[in-house]
Structure formats: structure tokens, C-alpha cells
Amino acid sequence: MRKLDSQNINLAAEFFVVSQLYRRGFLPLVTLGHTKQIDIVVENPENGKIATVDVKGLTRDGGNWLINPKREKPEHFFVLVYFDRFSDTESMPKVFVVPSMEMENMLKGRSLRYVTLSQVNEKSKNHDAWKPSESKHHDAWKPLDEFLKTA
């Protein structure tokens, strides 16, 4: 099997998020570019409301998510996607949805702008004992849904 590179992992993460947004009834648009802060622009077709999403992909061997929280706005969200077994198509990724207004708190006091698995998981510091269900951000699409559904 060929070695995975971060660009392929991030593309897989972006398209996974696009799929989830379509299934929620929204219209996502993937932006193109190599150094971008917005990966997906998403619209609610019922009211025209728009949000932006920055997607970060990670595998078990990948370290941490590099975050650039320049867009601290209520309409901007980070979606962190973790592929435990990237090549296993039976294994679903873990998804963490973090409003940009909360991301700065996760990064406070850190010289490097990285978010670790234990930060989004909050209760587990051990990668192998990781329990995403204990995180308030795990599969937490509700803030994004509510933002897009309010007039």
C-alpha cells in the first residue's frame, strides 16, 4: 500500500464532511486552493443563510490538527475528522465540530496552534483509551445546524 500524504487525508475529510452536510439538507460547496482558510461554504436553501467550514483531517499516525483560527466569527466552524483506520472503508471517521468562537479557548496559552485528540476528547489523555463519545464536540453538528436554520 502506498504511503498516505496529508493532502489526500484532507481531501477525504472534506468530502466526508460535504456528504454529511448534504444529508442534513444543506448545500455545501468545496472551495479550491492550496492555502485556504475556508474549505466549504454551506448554504441552507430554505432561508439562504450561509456558514463557512474549515476541515482538518488526521489519521492515527498523523499527530495533531494544525489550526489557524483567523476567522473567529459566529458563522465559521472547524470540523476535525479523525480516521482511526484510514484504508479500512468499513471504519467510519470520528468527527468533531467546533464553533470558531470556541476554538480560541482550546488553543489558549499554546505557542503552536495545534489541537490534539485529547483536547477535543477532554477526558482522555491516552490515545489508545480515547473515547470520543465523552467529548461535547464529537458528532456535535447541532451548533452548525442551528446557526444555518435560524433566520
C-alpha positions as CSV (number, residue, x, y, z in Angstrom):
1,M,0.0,0.0,0.0
2,R,1.3,3.5,-0.8
3,K,2.1,6.0,1.9
4,L,-0.6,8.4,2.7
5,D,0.0,12.1,2.4
6,S,-1.7,14.9,4.2
7,Q,-3.3,16.3,1.1
8,N,-5.2,13.0,0.4
9,I,-6.3,12.7,4.0
10,N,-7.6,16.3,4.0
11,L,-9.5,15.7,0.7
12,A,-11.1,12.6,2.1
13,A,-12.0,14.5,5.2
14,E,-13.5,17.4,3.2
15,F,-15.6,15.1,1.0
16,F,-16.8,13.2,4.1
17,V,-18.0,16.5,5.6
18,V,-19.7,17.5,2.3
19,S,-21.6,14.2,2.4
20,Q,-22.7,14.9,5.9
21,L,-23.9,18.4,5.1
22,Y,-25.9,17.2,2.1
23,R,-27.5,14.6,4.2
24,R,-28.6,17.3,6.7
25,G,-30.4,19.2,3.9
26,F,-27.8,21.9,3.2
27,L,-26.0,22.8,0.0
28,P,-22.2,22.6,0.5
29,L,-19.6,24.0,-2.0
30,V,-16.0,22.9,-1.8
31,T,-13.6,25.7,-2.3
32,L,-10.4,25.2,-4.3
33,G,-6.9,26.4,-3.4
34,H,-3.8,25.3,-1.7
35,T,-3.6,27.7,1.2
36,K,-7.2,28.4,2.2
37,Q,-9.0,29.2,5.4
38,I,-12.4,28.1,4.2
39,D,-12.8,24.6,2.8
40,I,-16.5,24.5,2.4
41,V,-19.2,27.2,2.1
42,V,-22.5,25.8,3.1
43,E,-26.0,27.3,2.5
44,N,-29.4,26.5,3.9
45,P,-31.6,26.5,0.8
46,E,-34.7,27.3,2.8
47,N,-33.5,30.6,4.2
48,G,-30.3,31.5,2.3
49,K,-28.2,31.6,5.4
50,I,-24.5,30.8,4.9
51,A,-21.8,29.4,7.1
52,T,-18.2,28.6,6.4
53,V,-16.2,25.5,7.4
54,D,-12.5,24.7,7.8
55,V,-12.0,20.9,7.7
56,K,-8.9,19.3,9.2
57,G,-8.2,15.6,8.5
58,L,-5.9,13.3,10.7
59,T,-5.0,9.7,10.8
60,R,-3.8,7.6,13.7
61,D,-0.2,8.2,12.6
62,G,-0.8,11.9,11.9
63,G,0.0,13.7,15.1
64,N,-2.3,16.8,15.6
65,W,-4.5,19.1,13.7
66,L,-2.8,22.4,12.8
67,I,-5.3,25.2,13.4
68,N,-5.2,28.7,12.1
69,P,-8.1,30.5,13.9
70,K,-8.1,33.7,11.9
71,R,-11.8,33.5,11.3
72,E,-13.3,33.9,14.8
73,K,-16.8,34.5,13.7
74,P,-20.2,33.0,14.6
75,E,-20.7,31.8,11.1
76,H,-17.4,29.9,10.9
77,F,-16.9,26.3,12.1
78,F,-14.0,23.9,12.4
79,V,-14.7,20.2,11.6
80,L,-11.9,17.9,12.8
81,V,-12.0,14.5,11.1
82,Y,-10.1,11.6,12.6
83,F,-9.6,8.4,10.6
84,D,-8.5,5.7,13.0
85,R,-8.0,3.2,10.2
86,F,-7.9,5.3,7.0
87,S,-7.7,2.5,4.5
88,D,-10.4,0.4,6.1
89,T,-13.6,1.5,4.3
90,E,-15.7,-0.2,7.0
91,S,-14.3,2.1,9.6
92,M,-16.1,5.4,9.9
93,P,-14.1,8.5,10.9
94,K,-14.7,10.3,14.2
95,V,-15.9,13.9,13.7
96,F,-15.6,16.9,16.0
97,V,-17.5,20.1,15.2
98,V,-16.1,23.1,16.9
99,P,-17.5,26.6,16.5
100,S,-14.7,29.0,15.7
101,M,-15.6,31.1,18.7
102,E,-14.7,28.1,21.0
103,M,-11.5,27.2,19.1
104,E,-9.5,30.0,20.6
105,N,-10.2,28.7,24.1
106,M,-8.9,25.3,23.1
107,L,-5.7,26.9,21.9
108,K,-5.2,29.4,24.7
109,G,-1.7,29.6,26.2
110,R,-0.2,27.5,23.4
111,S,2.7,28.8,21.3
112,L,1.9,26.4,18.5
113,R,-1.6,26.3,17.0
114,Y,-2.2,22.6,17.3
115,V,-5.3,20.8,18.6
116,T,-4.7,17.3,19.9
117,L,-7.0,14.3,20.2
118,S,-7.0,14.7,24.0
119,Q,-8.1,18.4,23.7
120,V,-11.2,17.5,21.7
121,N,-11.8,14.5,23.8
122,E,-11.3,16.5,27.1
123,K,-11.4,13.4,29.4
124,S,-8.8,11.1,27.9
125,K,-5.1,11.9,27.7
126,N,-4.3,8.5,26.3
127,H,-4.6,8.0,22.6
128,D,-5.4,4.3,23.0
129,A,-8.1,4.9,25.6
130,W,-9.7,7.6,23.5
131,K,-13.5,7.8,24.0
132,P,-14.9,10.3,21.5
133,S,-18.4,9.9,22.9
134,E,-17.2,11.8,26.0
135,S,-16.4,14.9,24.1
136,K,-19.0,17.7,23.7
137,H,-17.7,18.2,20.2
138,H,-18.0,14.6,19.0
139,D,-20.6,14.5,16.2
140,A,-21.8,17.9,17.5
141,W,-23.5,19.1,14.3
142,K,-26.2,20.9,16.4
143,P,-24.5,24.3,16.6
144,L,-23.9,24.4,12.9
145,D,-27.4,23.1,12.2
146,E,-28.9,25.7,14.5
147,F,-26.9,28.5,13.0
148,L,-28.0,27.7,9.5
149,K,-31.6,27.2,10.5
150,T,-32.1,30.5,12.3
151,A,-33.4,33.4,10.2
